[in-house]
Amino acid sequence: MQSDPQRHRVWEVAALFLKLGAISFGGPAAHIALMEQETVHKRRWLGREHFLDLLAATNLVPGPNAVEMASHIGFVHAGWAGLVAGGASFILPGFLASLAVAWSYVRFGGLPQVAALFYGIYPAVMAIILSATYRLGRAALRDWRALALAGLSLAAALLDVHEVVVLLGAGVAGILLYAPPSWLQFVGLALVWSPSVLPLASRLNLGDERLVRLGLFFLKVGALLFGSGMVLFAFIQRDVVSRYGWLTHQQLLDAIAAGQMTPGPVLSSATFIGYLVAGWPGAVVSTCAVFLPSFCIVALVGPWIPRLRRSPVAQAFLRGVNAAVVALVLSVALALFRSAVVDLWTALILAAGLVALLRFQAETWWLVLGGAACGLVRFLLGT
């Protein structure tokens, strides 16, 4: 049974990350900046060097970085209960907000005014995807090896090679290019070209039960998601849109918009997608499945953080994966472009969105709201 001081610490963690989950918009960089301000500078739960060690570890393992950081910090401050409280509390506001957006979307999505809103939102979302590709590319593609890996990964994605194969193949290729142990060269080359790296979950066909498939799909995504949360939509574009036919390209754009206009992690889009596919149960199953691997990963890697930061092999694997992440996000943009940019007005919204993001570092949720406003104004003017 927990002592009173320990229980108090758990409640401190839960209260802080509920607040952060409710007020943090944008990507993981913005979320993590808020965490650093609150836990290092304001509350002094851990030192800056310790915080950087935790951040480096989250970059070396799959899963949403912000949720993993919340769990790491919760564990540091309040032990195992704090690990769960930190991650779950950070997820909860985004889950509730995405659920509300999904319900409203299903309930009112057929109205002309709503269609007008999404007419302007789609090109704004395209601007978000393209700006994310640009920022990720600047960070990840710093030499010819990374550029080559990104080019090969993009070609593989366009040829319909599974995203898991692209990510893991690029990671192994990164090891071979940046830190090749002599014993790994032949094994690594075999893995790059072997279809056996496909995870078992992607091959399972357990009938037509959508909840089971949603759970398996989002478990796979949560366990294999490196880099930007936008990679989620590369998985969705292949399986949920093309393979199962549960969503259209327009609905995928709507899901991306929902993730940008709600607080908390971008992966809360899983809630929106699950609701569209299977209602309330689908929203719960999808959310739990996509975030569950993060808690397991944090529990496993915590003691190994210093060693991971010093490992050349781990760093090389990450460099290869990051190159593939840029390619996968770009492949999503190419797949969705025709659905988002349909005329001169949407092209202008896209251009304005890119300027706002790249030149003025605008918040993505303001951009989504601005695109919606432009669509509504066009509808009211009847142009």
Residue pairs with C-beta under 8 A, 6 or more apart in sequence:
2 10
2 81
6 78
6 79
6 81
9 77
9 78
9 79
9 82
10 78
10 81
10 82
10 85
11 85
12 77
12 78
13 73
13 74
13 77
13 78
13 82
13 85
13 86
13 89
14 85
14 86
14 88
14 89
15 89
16 38
16 39
16 43
16 89
17 70
17 74
17 85
17 86
17 87
17 89
17 90
18 89
18 90
18 92
18 93
20 31
20 34
20 35
20 38
20 70
20 90
21 89
21 90
21 91
21 92
21 93
21 94
21 263
21 264
22 93
22 263
22 264
23 34
23 263
24 30
24 31
24 34
24 66
24 263
24 264
25 260
25 263
25 363
25 364
25 365
26 363
26 364
26 365
27 132
27 228
27 229
27 266
27 364
28 64
28 65
28 66
28 229
28 265
28 266
30 363
31 66
31 69
31 90
31 264
31 265
32 55
32 65
32 66
32 69
35 66
35 69
35 70
35 73
36 48
36 51
39 45
39 46
39 51
39 73
39 77
40 46
40 47
40 48
40 51
45 73
45 76
45 77
46 54
46 73
46 76
46 77
50 76
51 73
53 305
53 306
53 309
54 69
54 72
54 73
54 76
54 305
55 65
55 69
56 305
56 308
56 309
57 72
57 301
57 302
57 304
57 305
57 308
57 309
58 65
58 68
58 69
58 72
59 65
59 318
60 301
60 308
60 309
60 314
60 315
60 318
61 68
61 297
61 301
61 308
62 222
62 223
62 224
62 225
62 226
62 293
62 297
63 222
63 223
63 225
63 293
63 294
63 297
64 222
64 225
64 229
64 265
64 266
64 267
64 291
64 294
66 90
66 265
67 87
67 90
67 91
67 265
67 267
67 291
67 294
68 87
68 294
68 297
68 298
70 86
70 87
70 89
70 90
71 83
71 84
71 86
71 87
71 294
71 295
71 298
72 83
72 86
72 298
72 302
73 86
74 82
74 83
74 84
74 85
74 86
74 87
75 82
75 83
75 86
75 298
75 299
75 302
76 82
77 86
78 85
78 86
80 299
83 295
83 298
83 299
84 295
87 291
87 294
87 295
87 298
90 264
90 265
91 264
91 265
91 268
91 287
91 291
93 263
93 264
94 262
94 263
94 264
94 265
94 268
94 271
95 264
95 268
95 271
95 283
95 287
97 262
97 263
97 264
97 268
98 258
98 259
98 262
98 268
98 269
98 271
98 272
98 275
98 283
99 271
99 272
99 275
99 280
99 283
101 258
101 261
101 262
101 272
102 258
102 271
102 272
102 275
102 276
102 283
103 275
105 114
105 254
105 258
105 272
105 276
106 275
106 276
108 114
109 115
112 379
113 376
113 379
116 375
116 376
116 378
116 379
117 372
117 375
117 376
118 250
118 253
118 254
118 257
118 372
118 375
119 346
119 375
119 378
119 379
120 346
120 349
120 370
120 371
120 372
120 373
120 374
120 375
120 376
120 378
121 253
121 254
121 257
121 368
121 371
121 372
121 375
122 250
122 253
122 257
122 339
122 340
122 341
122 346
122 371
123 340
123 341
123 346
123 347
123 349
123 350
123 353
123 371
124 257
124 349
124 350
124 353
124 367
124 368
124 370
124 371
124 372
125 253
125 256
125 257
125 260
125 336
125 340
125 368
125 371
126 333
126 336
126 337
126 340
126 341
126 350
126 353
127 349
127 350
127 352
127 353
127 354
127 356
127 357
127 367
128 256
128 260
128 353
128 357
128 364
128 367
128 368
129 230
129 233
129 256
129 329
129 332
129 333
129 336
130 333
130 350
130 354
131 353
131 354
131 357
131 358
132 228
132 230
132 329
133 326
133 329
133 330
133 333
134 358
136 227
136 228
136 322
136 325
136 326
136 329
137 150
137 326
139 322
140 146
140 150
140 227
140 319
140 322
140 323
140 325
140 326
141 147
141 150
141 323
141 326
145 177
145 178
146 319
146 320
146 322
146 323
147 323
149 170
149 173
149 174
149 177
149 320
149 323
149 324
150 323
150 324
150 326
150 327
151 327
152 170
153 166
153 169
153 170
153 323
153 324
153 326
153 327
153 328
154 327
154 330
154 331
156 165
156 166
156 169
156 327
157 163
157 166
157 234
157 327
157 328
157 331
158 331
158 334
160 238
162 198
162 202
162 238
163 231
163 234
163 235
163 238
163 328
164 197
164 198
164 199
164 202
164 220
164 224
165 195
165 197
165 198
166 324
166 327
166 328
167 224
167 226
167 231
167 321
167 324
167 325
167 328
168 191
168 197
168 224
169 191
169 192
169 193
169 197
169 324
170 320
170 321
170 323
170 324
171 226
171 317
171 318
171 320
171 321
171 324
172 188
172 191
172 192
172 317
172 320
173 188
173 192
173 320
174 316
174 317
174 318
174 319
174 320
174 321
174 323
175 181
175 184
175 188
175 313
175 316
175 317
175 320
176 184
176 185
176 188
176 189
177 316
177 320
178 312
178 315
178 316
178 319
178 320
179 312
179 313
179 315
179 316
180 188
181 313
191 197
199 220
199 223
199 224
201 216
201 217
201 219
201 220
202 220
202 239
204 216
206 212
206 213
206 216
210 246
210 277
210 278
210 282
211 278
211 281
211 282
211 285
213 244
214 274
214 277
214 278
214 282
214 285
214 286
214 289
215 285
215 286
215 288
215 289
216 289
217 235
217 239
217 240
217 289
218 270
218 274
218 285
218 286
218 289
218 290
219 289
219 290
219 292
219 293
220 235
221 232
221 235
221 270
221 290
222 267
222 289
222 290
222 291
222 292
222 293
222 294
223 293
223 297
225 231
225 232
225 235
225 267
226 318
226 321
226 322
226 324
226 325
227 321
227 322
227 325
228 325
228 329
229 259
229 265
229 266
229 267
230 256
230 266
230 329
230 332
231 325
231 328
231 329
232 266
232 267
232 269
232 270
232 290
233 252
233 255
233 256
233 269
233 332
234 328
234 329
234 331
234 332
236 247
236 252
236 255
236 273
237 249
237 252
237 331
237 332
237 335
237 336
240 246
240 247
240 252
240 273
240 277
241 247
241 248
241 249
241 252
246 276
246 277
247 255
247 273
247 276
247 277
249 335
249 336
249 339
250 339
251 276
252 336
253 336
253 339
253 340
254 272
255 269
255 272
255 273
255 276
256 269
257 368
258 268
258 269
258 272
259 266
259 267
259 268
259 269
259 272
260 266
260 364
260 365
260 367
260 368
261 365
261 368
261 369
262 268
262 365
267 290
267 291
268 287
270 286
270 287
270 289
270 290
271 283
271 286
271 287
272 283
273 286
274 282
274 283
274 284
274 285
274 286
274 287
275 282
275 283
276 282
277 286
278 285
301 308
308 314
340 346
340 350
341 347
341 350
345 374
345 378
345 383
349 371
349 374
353 367
353 370
353 371
356 362
356 367
356 370
357 364
357 367
